């Protein structure tokens, strides 16, 4: 048995989480080349969105025992990122796990593998991103795993204490140090897109708008949310 359990990371600043929650993952995808998880990781239902401090878990094959232990350590607002170590057959998250997670007000689960009991998970209201479903579930085998060590999810290395932003387009993992700059850049990008839409509504052509002086004015400095400063 190989078991590695490490301390919980410090939670991210609430103002930073709140500001990042207003950003869309596709906006970050305009410039970020890393931290973008495989788009096969999908929300279980349309409209799901979550943002919070990353807590990592790596589970081997058919064993989900360490996940049950982790549920006693997780905090409200955390995003549990689960590396399935390449297993695509066994669902590590089902109705009971989702119920337990929702009762501690977990922010979300990002699972690099399938889930089971989809209807039961949705009934809890817990936001979950996964690689589809499976009727074959994990068991309490005690094979081990790793908790709060670097983990791989959707081709991205997630570290405890990182931030996860999850929405209808997918999942982005980024460090707290990167988040403030990305938030400020995303706000400017949103202003630019709003100005373009206004121009299109007024009958202007997109090629003209992309270089128009009005866009520079739209990007002029204005107060940013506290988490973006």
N, C-alpha and C positions, 0 to 999 in steps of 0.2 A: 504494500500500500504506500502510495506517495501522496503526502498531504502537506500543503504549504498555506498557512493562514497568517496573514499580515494585518497590521492595525488599519483602522479606517482612516481615509484621507480627511484633511480639513475641508469643511464645506466651502463652496465658492461664495463670494460676496453676494448677498441677495440682490443688491442693485445691479450687479453685473448680469446675474441670471435673468432678472426682469427685463433688462434692456435687450439681451440677446434673444429672449422669447419673441420680441417684436420683429425679428429678422426672419427671412425665409431661407431655407437651405439652397434654393436655386439662385438666390442673390449671391450667396457666398461662392457658388459654383462659377460665377463670372470671372473670378480671379484665383481662387484657391486651387492648387494642384495636388494637395495632399489633405488627408483627413476626411475625404469624401468616400463613404462606404459604398460597397457594391449596391447598385439600385435594385438588386433582387431582394434586398431587405425591405419589406413593405409593411405599412401599417395594416392592422387587421380590419380597419374600417376607415372610410373616408372622413376627413376632417380632424383626425387625431394630430395633436401637436404637443410637444413636451420639450423642456429644457431643464437641465440640472447638473449637479456634480456627478461625475462618473465614479461608480464603484464596479470593480471588475471581478469576474468569476470565470474560471476555466473548469469545465466538467468533462470527464472522460466517458465516451461512448454511452453505454446503457445506465450509467450511475448518476443519480441526482441527489445523493445524500448530502453533499456539501451545500447545495442550494437551500435545503431546509434549515441547515445551521445558519447560513447567511441571513435568512429572513429574520433571525433574532438579533441581528446587528445593524441592519439597514435603517436609515432615517427617512423621515418625511421629506419628499422632494428629490431624493437621490434618483439617479438613473442607473439601473443595474444592467451592465453590459456583459453578456454571457458568450464566451468562446466555447464552441462545442468540439474543438480540437479535431475538426474534419468530419465529425459524425453528422450524417444527413438523414438517418433513419429514426432516431429516438426523440420524441417530444419531451423536452425537459420542463416545459411550462404547460400546465393544464388548469382546470377550474379551481382546484384547491389552492394551488400556489398563487394564482391570480387573486383569489379571495383574501388570502393572508396578506399579500402585498398591498392590496387596496385598503385594507383595514389599518395599515400603518402609514397610509397616504404616500406610498412610493410614487415618485414622479413618472416613471416608465420602466419598461423592460425592453432591451434590445437583444434579441436572441439570434445568434448566427446558426440557426437550425429551425426545425419545425416546431409547431405547438400542437396541442390536442385540446378538445373541449372548447372549440371556438365560440360557440354560443354562450357557454358559461363565462368565458373570459370577457366577452363583450358586455355581459350583464353586470359585471363588477365595475365597469367604467374605467378600468386600468388601461392606459395607452400601451400598446405592445407592437413592436416591429419584429418580424420574423421572416423565415424563408418558406412560408407555406405551412401545411398541416401534415400530421401523421397520426395514425391510430396506434402506433407502436410507441410506448412510453418508457421513460427511465424508471429505475427501481432504486431502492435503498440498498446498494451493494457494498458501500464502504471502500470503493476502489481509490478514493482520494480526490485530488484536484488542487486548484490554486485559488486563493481569495486575496484580492487586492495586490496582485502582481500584474505586470504588463500582459495584455491579452490581445489576441487578434480577432477582429470582428469585421466582416465584409472587406477584407484586404487592408484594414487600417489597424495600426497598433494603438490601443487605448491604454492610458496610464491612469491609475487612481488619482482623483483630483482634477482630471481634465473636465471639460464641459462637453455635454452632448446636446445637439440641437436636432430635433426629429420632427418631421412634418410629412405632408402627403407626397413629397418628392423624394424622401429618403432620410438618411442620417448623416450628420457631420460631427466629427470629433475634433476638438481643438483645445489647446492649452489655455489656461486663464490668462497667460501673458499675451497670447495672440488675440483674445476675444475683444478687448477694448478697441484695438485698431480696426478689427473687422467690423465691429458695430458701427463705428464712425463712418467707415467706407460704405457700409450697407445703407446708412441713412442718406448719404450723398447720392448713392445709386438710385434710391427710391425717389428722391427729389427730381433727379434727371429723367427718370421714366415718367413721372407725373407731368413734367414739362413737355415731354414728347407726346404723350397722350392728348394733352391740351392742344398742341399744335395739330395733331392728326384730326381731332374733332373740329378744328377751325378750317380744315381743308388743305392744310399744307402737306407736302410730300415728305416721306421719311428721309430720303437722302439729304434733303435741304435742312431738315430739323437736326440731324445728327451733328452738324457743324455750326448750327445757328448760335449767335451771341446770346440768345435767350437762355440757352442751357448753362452758360457760364454764370449768368445771374441766378439761376436756380440752385447752383452749387455754392453760392456765397455763404459765408459763415453765419450760422444761427445757433442759438443755444442747443446743445446736445443733451440727451438723457445722462443722468449722473454716471451710470455704468459705462458710458462710452467716453468719458473724459480721461 
